[in-house]
Amino acid sequence: MSDTPRRVPPRLLQLVDKKYISENLLRITLTGEALKGFPNNKNGSHIKLFIPHKGQSKPELPTLSETGVIWPKNRPITRAYSVRKYRADVNELDVDFVAHGKSSPASGWAINAKKGDCIGVAGPGGPDPLLATADWHILAGDLTAVPAISAILETLPQDAKGHVFIELDDLIDKHLITHPLGIKIHWVLRTPGAKTNALIKAIGEVAPENDVKSISGFVAGENSAVILCRDKLRADYQLTKKNLYAVPYWRRGQDEEMYHEERHTIMDQVY
């Protein structure tokens, strides 16, 4: 018997609910027969969304063969997102979108979508766990990282300690995030053109207690901020890939098609 996990083809799912978590964070809830069997312990992990083109009622999904992925002629719009939460008891999957415009392929779909609208989902994937076990944690990111950070915080033990830094373009997007009492959440306002990155400045203002023997980190969001935070945590706490996961989701001024290869180059860097 092979130990290789069975590859699951992309699932075609339907929207059953949507609600705003904050002014610019929109939660889409999906379901469908194809969702049954989705892993129950992958909240925060990466997924791929397959979005229909304008005029389509549903996306044309790729299929799997022994030699790899077979894409349809009318290839769907593809975007990387995070599992916010899967609830097996009701077979529902939550995915949070930053609602940054109706013209954007992904957020535009979410903003305009109605009950019954279809979208494809592949995955989940990514490292397991997203945050290494440690005495003290640092998590940092922007609004796009909030779904993964929120999911991670919900899995931490109640005696977990550390800090979370979330950079926002507008503090109107502050909202309640469930977290252990020993974790402090810092909402950081981004200041365009500032000499020092707001996340870097905020991270530099905290330090672990004297009895901390191990530290781990999670960083996600905009490319330049992720690299700066990753390098600071490496320099300050000598973190490596074993205890620091840093993933750039996007790059200011580029869409996902333009940025895809560069993101993987950064993720593959050795540290």
C-alpha positions as CSV (number, residue, x, y, z in Angstrom):
1,M,0.0,0.0,0.0
2,S,1.3,3.4,-0.9
3,D,1.9,6.0,1.8
4,T,1.4,8.9,-0.7
5,P,-1.7,11.0,0.2
6,R,-4.5,10.7,-2.3
7,R,-4.7,13.8,-4.5
8,V,-8.1,15.4,-4.4
9,P,-9.4,17.2,-7.5
10,P,-10.6,20.8,-7.1
11,R,-14.1,21.0,-5.5
12,L,-17.0,23.0,-7.0
13,L,-18.7,24.7,-4.1
14,Q,-21.7,27.1,-3.6
15,L,-22.0,30.2,-1.5
16,V,-24.5,29.8,1.4
17,D,-23.7,32.9,3.4
18,K,-21.6,36.1,3.5
19,K,-21.0,38.8,6.1
20,Y,-18.5,41.6,6.9
21,I,-16.2,40.9,9.8
22,S,-14.9,44.4,9.6
23,E,-15.3,47.3,7.2
24,N,-13.0,45.7,4.6
25,L,-12.9,42.0,5.6
26,L,-15.7,39.9,4.0
27,R,-16.4,36.3,5.0
28,I,-17.8,34.0,2.4
29,T,-19.2,30.6,3.6
30,L,-19.2,27.8,1.1
31,T,-20.7,24.3,1.0
32,G,-21.5,21.4,-1.3
33,E,-21.3,17.7,-1.6
34,A,-17.7,17.9,-2.9
35,L,-16.7,19.6,0.4
36,K,-17.4,16.5,2.4
37,G,-14.1,15.0,3.7
38,F,-12.3,18.3,3.7
39,P,-9.6,18.1,6.4
40,N,-10.8,19.3,9.8
41,N,-7.4,20.4,11.1
42,K,-6.2,22.8,8.4
43,N,-7.6,26.1,9.5
44,G,-5.2,28.8,8.3
45,S,-3.7,26.7,5.6
46,H,-3.4,27.7,2.0
47,I,-6.1,27.0,-0.6
48,K,-6.5,27.9,-4.3
49,L,-9.7,29.5,-5.4
50,F,-10.9,29.1,-9.0
51,I,-13.1,32.1,-9.9
52,P,-15.5,32.2,-12.9
53,H,-14.9,34.7,-15.6
54,K,-17.5,37.4,-16.2
55,G,-20.5,35.9,-17.8
56,Q,-19.9,32.4,-16.4
57,S,-22.2,30.9,-13.9
58,K,-19.4,28.6,-12.6
59,P,-15.7,28.2,-13.3
60,E,-14.3,25.5,-15.5
61,L,-12.1,23.5,-13.1
62,P,-8.8,21.7,-13.9
63,T,-8.7,17.9,-13.6
64,L,-6.1,15.6,-12.3
65,S,-4.3,12.9,-14.4
66,E,-1.4,10.5,-13.7
67,T,0.9,13.1,-15.3
68,G,-0.4,16.2,-13.6
69,V,-3.0,18.9,-13.8
70,I,-5.0,19.3,-17.0
71,W,-6.3,22.8,-17.5
72,P,-9.5,23.6,-19.4
73,K,-9.3,25.8,-22.5
74,N,-11.1,28.5,-20.7
75,R,-8.8,28.6,-17.7
76,P,-10.4,30.0,-14.5
77,I,-9.0,33.0,-12.6
78,T,-6.8,31.5,-9.9
79,R,-6.0,33.1,-6.5
80,A,-4.3,31.9,-3.3
81,Y,-6.3,32.3,-0.1
82,S,-6.4,30.8,3.5
83,V,-8.9,28.5,5.2
84,R,-10.5,30.6,7.9
85,K,-12.4,27.7,9.3
86,Y,-14.0,24.4,8.2
87,R,-16.9,23.1,10.2
88,A,-17.4,19.4,9.5
89,D,-20.6,19.2,11.5
90,V,-22.4,21.4,9.0
91,N,-20.0,20.9,6.1
92,E,-19.2,24.6,5.7
93,L,-16.0,26.4,4.8
94,D,-15.3,30.0,5.6
95,V,-12.9,32.0,3.5
96,D,-12.2,35.7,4.3
97,F,-11.6,38.2,1.5
98,V,-10.1,41.7,1.8
99,A,-12.8,43.7,0.0
100,H,-10.6,46.2,-1.9
101,G,-12.8,46.8,-4.9
102,K,-15.6,45.4,-7.1
103,S,-13.3,45.3,-10.2
104,S,-10.8,43.0,-8.6
105,P,-11.3,39.4,-9.8
106,A,-11.3,37.8,-6.3
107,S,-12.7,40.5,-4.0
108,G,-15.0,41.6,-6.8
109,W,-16.4,38.1,-7.0
110,A,-16.9,38.0,-3.2
111,I,-18.5,41.5,-3.0
112,N,-21.0,40.7,-5.8
113,A,-21.6,37.0,-5.1
114,K,-25.1,35.8,-4.1
115,K,-26.4,32.7,-2.5
116,G,-25.9,29.7,-4.8
117,D,-23.0,31.2,-6.8
118,C,-20.2,28.8,-7.5
119,I,-16.5,28.9,-7.0
120,G,-13.8,26.2,-7.1
121,V,-11.5,25.3,-4.2
122,A,-8.3,23.2,-4.3
123,G,-6.2,22.2,-1.3
124,P,-5.6,22.7,1.5
125,G,-1.8,22.7,1.5
126,G,1.2,24.4,3.1
127,P,3.4,23.6,6.1
128,D,2.0,21.8,9.2
129,P,2.0,23.4,11.7
130,L,1.9,27.0,10.5
131,L,3.4,28.1,13.9
132,A,6.0,26.0,15.6
133,T,5.7,25.0,19.3
134,A,7.5,27.5,21.5
135,D,7.4,29.4,24.8
136,W,6.9,32.7,23.1
137,H,5.4,33.6,19.7
138,I,5.5,36.6,17.3
139,L,2.9,36.8,14.5
140,A,2.8,39.7,12.1
141,G,0.9,40.6,8.9
142,D,-1.6,42.9,7.3
143,L,-5.4,42.5,6.7
144,T,-4.8,39.7,4.2
145,A,-3.0,37.7,6.9
146,V,-5.7,38.1,9.5
147,P,-7.6,34.9,8.5
148,A,-4.6,32.7,8.9
149,I,-3.5,34.5,12.1
150,S,-7.0,34.2,13.6
151,A,-7.1,30.5,12.8
152,I,-3.6,30.0,14.4
153,L,-4.6,31.8,17.6
154,E,-7.6,29.6,18.0
155,T,-5.4,26.5,18.0
156,L,-2.9,27.7,20.5
157,P,-3.0,26.4,24.1
158,Q,-4.6,28.8,26.6
159,D,-1.3,29.4,28.4
160,A,0.4,30.5,25.1
161,K,2.4,33.8,25.3
162,G,3.5,36.3,22.7
163,H,2.5,39.2,20.5
164,V,0.5,39.7,17.3
165,F,1.1,42.7,15.1
166,I,-1.5,43.5,12.4
167,E,-0.8,46.4,10.0
168,L,-3.9,48.2,8.7
169,D,-4.4,51.0,6.2
170,D,-7.3,52.2,8.3
171,L,-7.9,51.4,12.0
172,I,-11.6,51.1,11.1
173,D,-10.8,47.4,10.3
174,K,-9.9,46.6,14.0
175,H,-12.2,43.8,15.1
176,L,-12.5,41.2,17.8
177,I,-10.0,38.3,17.5
178,T,-10.2,35.3,19.8
179,H,-6.8,34.7,21.4
180,P,-5.2,33.3,24.6
181,L,-4.9,35.8,27.4
182,G,-1.1,35.7,27.2
183,I,-1.1,36.8,23.6
184,K,-1.3,40.6,23.1
185,I,-2.7,42.0,19.8
186,H,-1.3,45.2,18.5
187,W,-3.1,47.1,15.7
188,V,-0.6,49.1,13.7
189,L,-1.5,51.9,11.3
190,R,0.5,51.9,8.0
191,T,2.0,55.2,7.1
192,P,2.8,55.4,3.4
193,G,6.2,57.0,2.8
194,A,7.5,56.5,6.4
195,K,11.2,55.9,6.8
196,T,10.6,52.9,9.1
197,N,8.1,50.2,8.4
198,A,5.3,50.3,11.0
199,L,5.5,46.6,11.7
200,I,9.2,46.6,12.2
201,K,9.0,49.5,14.6
202,A,6.2,47.8,16.6
203,I,8.1,44.4,16.8
204,G,11.2,46.2,18.0
205,E,9.3,47.5,21.0
206,V,8.6,44.1,22.6
207,A,10.9,41.5,24.0
208,P,10.5,38.0,25.5
209,E,10.6,37.5,29.3
210,N,13.8,36.2,30.8
211,D,12.6,32.7,31.3
212,V,11.7,32.2,27.6
213,K,13.8,29.4,26.1
214,S,12.2,29.0,22.7
215,I,10.6,31.4,20.2
216,S,8.6,30.9,17.0
217,G,7.1,33.2,14.4
218,F,4.6,33.5,11.6
219,V,4.7,36.4,9.1
220,A,2.4,36.9,6.1
221,G,1.1,39.7,3.9
222,E,2.7,42.2,1.5
223,N,6.0,41.2,0.0
224,S,8.3,43.9,1.3
225,A,6.8,43.9,4.8
226,V,7.2,40.1,5.0
227,I,10.8,40.2,4.0
228,L,11.6,43.0,6.5
229,C,9.8,41.2,9.4
230,R,11.4,37.9,8.5
231,D,14.9,39.4,8.5
232,K,14.3,41.3,11.7
233,L,13.2,38.1,13.5
234,R,16.1,36.2,12.2
235,A,18.5,38.9,13.4
236,D,16.9,39.5,16.8
237,Y,16.1,35.9,17.7
238,Q,18.2,33.8,15.4
239,L,15.0,32.1,14.0
240,T,15.3,29.7,11.1
241,K,12.8,27.9,8.8
242,K,12.3,25.4,11.6
243,N,10.7,28.0,13.8
244,L,9.7,30.9,11.5
245,Y,7.3,30.6,8.6
246,A,7.3,33.7,6.4
247,V,5.0,33.8,3.3
248,P,4.4,36.9,1.1
249,Y,0.8,36.8,-0.2
250,W,1.0,39.7,-2.5
251,R,3.1,42.6,-3.7
252,R,2.0,46.2,-3.9
253,G,1.5,47.3,-7.6
254,Q,1.4,43.7,-9.0
255,D,-1.4,41.2,-9.5
256,E,-1.1,37.6,-8.6
257,E,-0.2,36.4,-12.1
258,M,2.8,38.8,-12.2
259,Y,3.9,38.0,-8.7
260,H,3.4,34.2,-8.5
261,E,7.0,33.1,-9.4
262,E,8.7,35.7,-7.3
263,R,6.7,34.7,-4.2
264,H,7.8,31.1,-4.5
265,T,11.4,32.3,-4.9
266,I,11.2,34.2,-1.6
267,M,9.5,31.2,0.1
268,D,12.2,28.9,-1.1
269,Q,15.1,31.0,0.3
270,V,17.2,29.2,2.9
271,Y,17.5,30.8,6.3
